[in-house]
C-alpha cells in the first residue's frame, strides 16, 4: 500500500479501538471505493463491529460506523440529504454531477465531507456530513449560472434513478478482462492492467483476477473511468461469441 493508504488503515484501526474502549459509536468520513476496499482488508483485525451507509440503498461513497460490543444508546449516521432545485425553472440550466461538485468544492468543502451526488436535470440530491449541511444551505446559492434553493430532505424522498445509457458489444467470454475491454473500449491487455492494479471493483469490492466471470446485474466500477451495470449476454453470434448488454452511469 501507498503511504497515505497505510495511514488510512491505521486510522480505521484507531477508530475501531476507541469505539470499543469508550463504548461509543465513532464514524469515518465518506469513503470512495478504494478507501472502502482498504477498510475491508482489515477484516478480523478490527476491535469492534461496524456498519456502512451512504444515506441511501445504492450509495457508492459510504461512511463506516464503528460499534462497540456494549452499546446502550440509539444512534444514527451523521448524514444529511440536501434537495437542490432552481429558483426559476424557466431559466434553469441542465446541470450535471461535475457542475454540482465543482460548486461545492469552490466553497472550500472537502470531498470526504460529501457522499453521492444525484442529478436529474433540474433536481439534485446531495448527501453530506450533517455538520456541514447548514453551511451549505446558506452558502450555496448558485450552480453555474443557475440560482438554486436548498432544503433538507428525507432519504426516502430520493426518487432519482442515476442517469445512464445503454450499450452492447461482442466478446469471447464473460471474463472480467473481456468485459472491461468491451465496455471501456480499450485493449484487453489494458483492461488486465487496470484489474491487476486495483482499479476495478465489482459491487464495491476490489477484484484482482482477470479471469473473474461477470454475472448479470453486477455493478462494475473502474476507478477514474466510470460505473457500469453488466446486464448479461443476449445470445451468440454465428461464430459463437457472446452478445452482451450493459448500462453506463453518466
N, C-alpha and C positions, 0 to 999 in steps of 0.2 A: 504493500500500500504506500501511497504518497504520504509525505509528512502531515499534510492537513487531514488526510483520511485517518491516520494513526491518532491524531489529536481528537478527531471526532469520535472514534471508537472509545477512547479513554473517557470522553465526556459522557457517553452513554453509560459506561460502567459506573461513573461517579454519580450520575443521577439515580441509577438503579440502587446503588449502595445507600445513598442518602434517603431515598424513599423508604427503604426497608428499615434503616436505623431510626428514623424520626417518625415512622408511621404516618407519613403524609404522601399525598399524590403529587408528583412532580412531572412537568411537561417539557418536551423538547420544543424547538421551533418547528415550522413547517419544513419538511424534508423532501428532496427530489428523489427520483428512482434510485440513483446511485447511492445516495446517503442512506436510504431505506435498506438497500442491499447490504451496506456496511453494518447496519444495525442487526440485520438478520444473521450475519456471520458470527455475532456474539453468542447466539444460541443459548446453550445451557450455562454459560458463564455468568449470566445475569444474576443479580442478587434478589430481584423482585419479579413479580408478574408484570404484564404490560397489556395495553390495548392501543390500537391505531385508529385514527379518524382524520378525515379531511373536511368534515362538515356535511357530507352527503355520500350516498352509496357508491357512486362511480368515481370518487376523487382519486387523483393521481398524486398530488402533493398532500402529505399527511403529517400529523403530529403523533408523537408517542406519549402515552400516559404511563408512567412507572408506578405500579401499585404494590403497596406493602401487603404482607400476609394479614396483619391485624389492622383492618380498615374499618373504622366505626363512624363514618360520616358520608353523606351523599356528595357527589362531585360531578362536574360536567367539564368537557373540554372547553378551554377558553377561546372558542371560535365564534366569530360573528359573521353573519351573511348580510352583505350590503346589496341593495337593489338600486341600480342606476338607470335613470330614464331621462330623455331630453326634456327641457323645459318647454320647448316649442317643437313638436314633432314635425311640423311643416318644413322647418329649416334644418332639421337634423341630418347629419352626415351618416353614411353607413360605416360604422366603426368596426375595427377588428381587435383581436387579442393584443396585438403589438401596440395599437393606439392606446388602449387602456393601461397596459403595463407601463408604457413609457410615461404616461401622465402621472401614475402613482410613483414611479421611481424619481421623477422630477421633483416630487415633494420631499425627497430625502428618505423615503421608505425603503428599508432593506428587504430584499427578496425573501428572506427567511421569515418575514412577518406576514407574507402573503401566501395563500393557498391557491386553489384553482380559480381561474377567471373564465366565466362562461359568457359568450357573446352571441346574441341573435339579432343582428342589425341594430335596432334602437332599444333593445332590452339587454341589460348587462347584470350579472351577479358576480360579486367579488367575495370570496371567503378570506378572512383576515384574522389576525390575532385580536382578541377582544380589547386589548389595551390601546390599540390604535384606531378603533372604529369611530370614536367620537371625533378624533382629529381629522380623519378622512372625510367625515360628514360635513365638517366645517371648511376644510381646506380645498377639497376637490370640487371646483365649480365649473370646470371646462375640460373637455377632452377634444383635442384638436381645435376646431372652430365651433364646437357644439357646447352650448351651456347646458349643464346637467343638474338634476335633482337626485340626492342620495338619501335613502331611508333604510332603516333596519328591516330585515325580512326574516321570516322563519324558513329554515332549510326546507321544510315541507312544501313551501310555495314554489320552489325551483322546478320549473317545468321545461326548461330549455334542454333540448337534445343537442349535443355537440354538433357543430357544423361538419359535414363530411361529404365526400364524393365517392361514387362507386368506380371500381376499376376491375380489370380482368387481365389474365395473362396465361401463358402456356409454359409449364415446367415439366421436368422429367420425373420428379417425385416431390413429396411433401416435406423433404428435408429442410431444415431451417435456412441453410445457406442458399438453397434454390429459391425459397420463398422470398427471402430478403433481397436477393439479386433481382428477382422479377418485380417486386413491389417498388423498390428504390431505384430501379433502372441502372444498376451497377453490375460490374462483373462478379462472377461467383467467387473469385479469389478476394475481391474487395469485401464482399459480404462476409466471407470467412474471417477476414482480418478484423472486421468490426465485432463479430461474435467473440472471437478469442480475446480481444482487448477489453471485453466487458461493457460494450456499448449497447447490447441488445437485451431486452427484458421481455419475458412472457408473463402476462398477468402480474406485472410489477415485480417479478422475480428474475434475477440475472441468470441467463443461460449461456454457458460457455461451450456447449457441444454443438458443432456444426451439423451433426447427424440427427439432432433432435427432430422428431416428427411432429409437425404442426397439426393441431386439431381444430375442427370448426369452432368458430366464435371466440377463439383465443385473442387476447389483446396483445399486439406486438408493438413495443416501443423501441425506437432506435435513437439513442442519445444524439442530439444536435441535428436530427433529421425529421422526426415526427412519430406519430402514433397511427396504427392501422388495426383494423379488425379483420382477421382471416376468416372468411366465410366458408371455406372448404372448396372442394372441386365439384365441377358440374359436367362430369362425363370425360371422355377421352377423345383425342384426335384420331385420325386414321392410323397414325404411326404409334399409337399407344401412349402419347404424352397427356398429362393432366391439364384440363382447362380449369383454372382457379378463379375465384371471385374474392374481392376484398373491398374494404372501405377505408378511405384515408381521412383522418380527422384534420380539419382545417384550422 
